Amino acid sequence: MTPVTTAVVKTPVAVRPLEAFRRACRYEWRHLTALRSTWILLGVVAVLSLLTGITVLLDVDKQRAVSSATVGDAISWTPLATQVPALCFFMLVLGTGPVSTDLVSSAARTTWLAVNGRATAYGAKCAVGLVVGSGAAAASALLGTLSCAVTLAVSGAPQPSWGEVVAPAARFVGWMGCWALLCLALVAMLRGRVVPVLLLVLWPLLGERLAGALLGSVPGLDGVSDWLPFAAGRAMLTDVSAYSSDDRPFAQALVGSHLSTPVATAVFFAYVAAVTAAGLWAYCRRDARTG
């Protein structure tokens, strides 16, 4: 005689929003760390960060110390002539992946059901992205600082005032956290990966410079270019006032904004907050593809 098994039906238990958010963050973190590409990219970032010290050799003078502004720019920009930090190009892959993977496949609905809603899913992706972006930048800044210190010591050049490097390094960490949020939000709004990546690459490099030039030609709008997103972002990263009077005009031209560093930081953060909110709206209201 076959024994009869009785199924035990458990009473559903309501999950509190905070617990649902914590579980969603854990899910996103496990998914990101399980990808081999994540560790490959972070390995590349680590190698490039260790090579940062080479860039300060161009300014080595055994009679005087390298300025802290030069070291700060080497850590953040590598080199300053780029319109976004070099680390941003590598973080594009990690930053655009979590949302695009869900939206272009049928996995999104499973995610929304598992983590108790779209807003929770988006919030978890933003939180994990912010931690990964900021953490990668902090590690990169630390490795870059060590690389610069060792390079200067080997070359026999005086060390800069390392205490003055902390502030630009901290702004760099904040920038990269914001960059992760921009990546996520633009993918949510544009429902794809290729177009947001092209926009995030081409707009800071070319588009914003052209837009600033066009706006500057309009009477009464000559100062608007200072307030554009990545112009403010560059002014946030590079404190032009820290440069010597001889180097200041060149640095000012590369930055492209006359905003002071505190004002530029507030403006850039405001842009990121607005774009992130728009991404939340799009993520919660637009459906995912069925496959």
C-alpha positions as CSV (number, residue, x, y, z in Angstrom):
1,M,0.0,0.0,0.0
2,T,1.4,3.4,-1.0
3,P,1.8,5.8,1.9
4,V,-0.1,9.0,1.5
5,T,1.9,12.2,1.9
6,T,0.3,15.3,3.1
7,A,1.5,18.6,1.8
8,V,2.1,21.2,4.4
9,V,1.0,24.7,3.2
10,K,2.8,27.4,5.0
11,T,1.0,30.6,5.8
12,P,2.4,33.5,3.7
13,V,4.4,35.9,5.8
14,A,4.5,39.6,4.8
15,V,8.0,40.8,4.2
16,R,8.8,44.3,5.5
17,P,10.0,46.8,2.9
18,L,13.4,47.1,4.5
19,E,13.9,43.4,4.6
20,A,12.8,43.1,0.9
21,F,15.3,45.8,0.0
22,R,18.1,44.0,1.9
23,R,17.3,40.8,0.1
24,A,17.2,42.5,-3.3
25,C,20.6,44.1,-2.6
26,R,22.0,40.7,-1.7
27,Y,20.5,39.2,-4.9
28,E,22.1,42.0,-7.0
29,W,25.4,41.7,-5.3
30,R,25.6,37.9,-5.7
31,H,24.6,38.2,-9.4
32,L,27.3,40.8,-10.0
33,T,30.1,39.0,-8.2
34,A,29.3,35.7,-9.9
35,L,30.1,37.1,-13.3
36,R,33.7,36.5,-14.5
37,S,33.6,39.8,-16.4
38,T,33.3,41.7,-13.1
39,W,36.6,40.4,-11.8
40,I,38.3,40.8,-15.2
41,L,37.4,44.4,-15.4
42,L,38.3,45.1,-11.7
43,G,41.7,43.4,-12.4
44,V,42.3,45.7,-15.4
45,V,41.4,48.7,-13.2
46,A,43.9,47.5,-10.5
47,V,46.7,47.2,-13.1
48,L,46.1,50.6,-14.6
49,S,45.9,52.1,-11.1
50,L,49.3,50.7,-10.3
51,L,50.6,52.3,-13.4
52,T,49.4,55.8,-12.3
53,G,52.8,56.6,-10.8
54,I,54.3,56.7,-14.2
55,T,52.3,59.8,-15.2
56,V,53.8,61.9,-12.4
57,L,57.3,61.3,-13.8
58,L,56.5,64.0,-16.4
59,D,56.4,66.6,-13.6
60,V,59.2,65.2,-11.5
61,D,61.7,67.9,-10.3
62,K,64.2,66.8,-7.7
63,Q,64.5,70.3,-6.5
64,R,60.8,70.7,-5.6
65,A,57.9,68.5,-4.7
66,V,55.2,67.5,-7.2
67,S,52.1,69.5,-6.4
68,S,49.2,67.8,-4.8
69,A,46.9,69.0,-7.6
70,T,49.1,67.1,-10.1
71,V,48.9,63.9,-8.1
72,G,45.2,64.3,-7.6
73,D,44.6,64.7,-11.3
74,A,46.8,61.7,-12.0
75,I,44.7,59.6,-9.7
76,S,41.4,60.8,-11.1
77,W,41.8,61.5,-14.7
78,T,44.9,59.7,-16.0
79,P,45.3,62.0,-17.9
80,L,43.4,65.3,-17.3
81,A,42.9,65.7,-21.1
82,T,40.1,63.2,-21.1
83,Q,36.6,64.5,-20.5
84,V,35.6,61.8,-18.1
85,P,37.9,59.8,-15.8
86,A,39.5,56.7,-17.5
87,L,37.9,54.4,-14.9
88,C,34.5,55.4,-16.2
89,F,35.0,53.6,-19.5
90,F,35.7,50.3,-17.7
91,M,32.8,50.8,-15.3
92,L,30.3,51.3,-18.1
93,V,30.2,47.5,-18.5
94,L,29.4,46.9,-14.8
95,G,27.1,50.0,-14.6
96,T,24.8,49.3,-17.6
97,G,24.6,45.5,-17.1
98,P,22.1,45.0,-14.2
99,V,19.2,46.9,-15.7
100,S,19.8,46.0,-19.4
101,T,20.0,42.3,-18.5
102,D,16.6,42.4,-17.0
103,L,14.8,44.7,-19.4
104,V,15.9,43.0,-22.7
105,S,15.0,39.6,-21.5
106,S,12.1,37.9,-19.7
107,A,14.1,37.9,-16.4
108,A,12.7,41.3,-15.3
109,R,9.3,39.9,-14.3
110,T,10.9,37.2,-12.2
111,T,13.1,39.8,-10.5
112,W,10.1,42.1,-9.7
113,L,8.2,39.2,-8.2
114,A,11.2,37.9,-6.2
115,V,12.1,41.3,-4.7
116,N,8.7,42.6,-4.0
117,G,8.3,45.2,-6.7
118,R,10.0,47.3,-9.4
119,A,10.9,50.2,-7.1
120,T,12.7,47.8,-4.7
121,A,14.5,46.2,-7.6
122,Y,15.6,49.6,-9.0
123,G,16.6,50.8,-5.6
124,A,18.7,47.7,-5.0
125,K,20.4,48.0,-8.3
126,C,21.3,51.7,-7.6
127,A,22.5,50.9,-4.1
128,V,24.8,48.0,-5.3
129,G,25.9,50.1,-8.3
130,L,26.8,53.0,-6.0
131,V,28.8,50.7,-3.7
132,V,30.6,49.0,-6.5
133,G,31.4,52.3,-8.3
134,S,32.6,54.0,-5.2
135,G,34.5,51.0,-3.9
136,A,36.3,50.5,-7.2
137,A,37.2,54.2,-7.2
138,A,38.4,54.1,-3.6
139,A,40.6,51.1,-4.4
140,S,41.9,52.7,-7.6
141,A,42.7,55.9,-5.7
142,L,44.5,54.0,-3.0
143,L,46.6,52.0,-5.5
144,G,47.3,55.1,-7.5
145,T,48.5,57.0,-4.4
146,L,50.8,54.1,-3.4
147,S,52.1,53.9,-7.0
148,C,52.8,57.7,-7.1
149,A,54.5,57.5,-3.7
150,V,56.8,54.6,-4.7
151,T,57.6,56.2,-8.0
152,L,58.6,59.5,-6.4
153,A,60.7,57.7,-3.8
154,V,62.5,55.7,-6.4
155,S,63.2,58.7,-8.6
156,G,64.5,60.6,-5.6
157,A,61.9,63.4,-5.9
158,P,60.3,65.1,-2.9
159,Q,56.9,63.8,-1.8
160,P,53.9,66.1,-2.2
161,S,51.6,67.0,0.7
162,W,49.5,63.8,0.8
163,G,47.0,65.4,3.1
164,E,45.9,67.7,0.3
165,V,45.3,64.7,-2.0
166,V,42.5,63.3,0.2
167,A,39.9,65.9,-0.9
168,P,40.3,65.3,-4.7
169,A,40.5,61.6,-4.1
170,A,37.2,61.7,-2.2
171,R,35.5,63.7,-4.9
172,F,36.7,61.1,-7.4
173,V,35.1,58.4,-5.3
174,G,31.9,60.4,-5.3
175,W,32.0,60.9,-9.0
176,M,32.3,57.2,-9.7
177,G,29.4,56.4,-7.5
178,C,27.4,59.0,-9.4
179,W,28.6,57.5,-12.7
180,A,27.1,54.1,-11.7
181,L,23.8,55.7,-11.1
182,L,23.8,57.5,-14.4
183,C,24.6,54.2,-16.2
184,L,21.6,52.5,-14.5
185,A,19.2,55.4,-15.0
186,L,20.0,55.9,-18.7
187,V,19.6,52.2,-19.5
188,A,16.2,52.2,-17.7
189,M,15.0,55.3,-19.7
190,L,16.3,54.1,-23.1
191,R,15.5,50.4,-22.6
192,G,18.8,49.2,-24.1
193,R,22.5,49.1,-23.6
194,V,24.1,50.3,-26.8
195,V,22.5,53.7,-27.0
196,P,23.2,54.6,-23.4
197,V,26.8,53.6,-23.7
198,L,27.3,55.7,-26.8
199,L,25.6,58.6,-25.1
200,L,27.7,58.4,-22.0
201,V,30.9,58.2,-24.2
202,L,30.1,60.7,-26.9
203,W,28.2,63.4,-24.9
204,P,31.1,64.2,-22.4
205,L,33.7,63.9,-25.1
206,L,32.1,65.8,-27.9
207,G,28.4,66.6,-27.5
208,E,28.7,68.8,-24.4
209,R,31.6,70.8,-25.8
210,L,29.6,71.5,-29.0
211,A,26.4,72.3,-27.0
212,G,28.4,74.7,-24.8
213,A,29.9,76.4,-27.8
214,L,26.4,76.8,-29.5
215,L,24.8,78.1,-26.3
216,G,27.7,80.5,-25.8
217,S,27.0,82.0,-29.2
218,V,23.5,83.0,-28.1
219,P,23.3,86.4,-26.5
220,G,22.6,86.2,-22.7
221,L,23.6,82.5,-22.6
222,D,27.4,82.8,-22.6
223,G,27.7,81.4,-19.1
224,V,25.3,78.5,-19.5
225,S,28.1,76.1,-20.6
226,D,29.6,76.3,-17.1
227,W,26.4,74.7,-15.7
228,L,26.2,71.7,-18.1
229,P,26.4,68.3,-16.4
230,F,29.9,67.1,-17.2
231,A,31.4,70.6,-17.2
232,A,30.3,70.8,-13.6
233,G,31.6,67.3,-13.1
234,R,35.0,68.2,-14.4
235,A,35.1,71.3,-12.2
236,M,34.1,69.0,-9.3
237,L,37.1,66.7,-9.9
238,T,39.7,69.4,-10.6
239,D,40.1,72.4,-8.3
240,V,41.6,74.9,-10.8
241,S,42.5,77.3,-8.0
242,A,45.0,74.7,-6.7
243,Y,47.2,75.1,-9.8
244,S,50.0,77.6,-10.1
245,S,49.4,80.8,-12.1
246,D,51.3,79.4,-15.0
247,D,49.3,76.1,-15.3
248,R,45.9,77.5,-14.3
249,P,44.8,78.7,-17.8
250,F,45.5,75.3,-19.4
251,A,43.7,73.5,-16.6
252,Q,40.8,75.9,-16.9
253,A,40.5,75.3,-20.6
254,L,40.4,71.5,-20.1
255,V,37.8,71.7,-17.4
256,G,35.6,74.0,-19.3
257,S,33.7,75.5,-16.4
258,H,34.4,78.4,-14.1
259,L,32.3,77.1,-11.2
260,S,34.0,76.7,-7.9
261,T,34.6,73.2,-6.7
262,P,31.8,73.2,-4.0
263,V,29.3,74.7,-6.3
264,A,30.2,72.3,-9.2
265,T,29.9,69.3,-6.8
266,A,26.4,70.4,-5.8
267,V,25.4,71.0,-9.4
268,F,26.7,67.6,-10.5
269,F,25.0,65.8,-7.7
270,A,21.7,67.5,-8.5
271,Y,21.9,66.4,-12.1
272,V,22.6,62.8,-11.0
273,A,19.7,62.9,-8.6
274,A,17.3,64.1,-11.3
275,V,18.5,61.5,-13.8
276,T,18.2,58.8,-11.2
277,A,14.7,59.8,-10.4
278,A,13.8,59.8,-14.1
279,G,15.2,56.3,-14.4
280,L,13.1,55.2,-11.5
281,W,10.0,56.6,-13.2
282,A,10.8,54.8,-16.4
283,Y,11.8,51.5,-14.8
284,C,8.5,51.4,-12.8
285,R,6.2,52.2,-15.7
286,R,7.8,50.6,-18.8
287,D,7.3,46.9,-19.3
288,A,10.1,44.5,-20.2
289,R,10.4,42.5,-23.4
290,T,8.9,39.1,-23.4
291,G,12.0,37.5,-25.0
